[in-house]
Amino acid sequence: MTSIDLLKFMLPDFLVNHFEVVSANNTEEILHLYFDEKIKPPKEFDTLEIV
């Protein structure tokens, strides 16, 4: 299990479901997380046309 997989347990479900953790950098007391948005929109928007 990678450190990114472990981070997914600590993040809110919304972030895990709609964004992919690309990388994480730790500098002393600061943790920087980098995300890429997943292509699939939330299912609440299934009935809407997203432009």
N, C-alpha and C positions, 0 to 999 in steps of 0.2 A: 504494500500500500504506500502510495507516494504522499508527500506532504500536502499536495493539492487535494488529494482525496480526503485527507483528514480535515482540511479547511472546510470542505463541503458539509461536514457534520456540524460545524459551528456557525455557518452562515444561514440567514433566513431562507425558507423554502422558495420564496419568490426569486431570489438571486440564483439559486441552484437550478431552478426550473427554466429560467429565461435567459440566463447568461452562463457562459463557460469561463471558468477560471483559467487564464492563460499562463500567468506566472505570479510568483510572490517573491518579494525581496524584503529581507529583514536587515535593518540598519540600527543597531543598538536598541532603542526603545520604540522604534517606529516600524510598522509592518505595512508595506505597500502591496496592494492587490491589483492585478490587472485583469479586466474582463473583456470578452467579446460577446456581443449579443447573438443569441441563437436565431436562426432564420425563422423558425416557427413562432407565430404570434400566440399569445394566450388564447385559450379556447373561449373566453368570454367574448372575443372578437370574431368568432367563426361566422357569425351572421352578417358582419360588416365587411365592406370592401376597403381594404387598407391600401393606400396609395403610397 
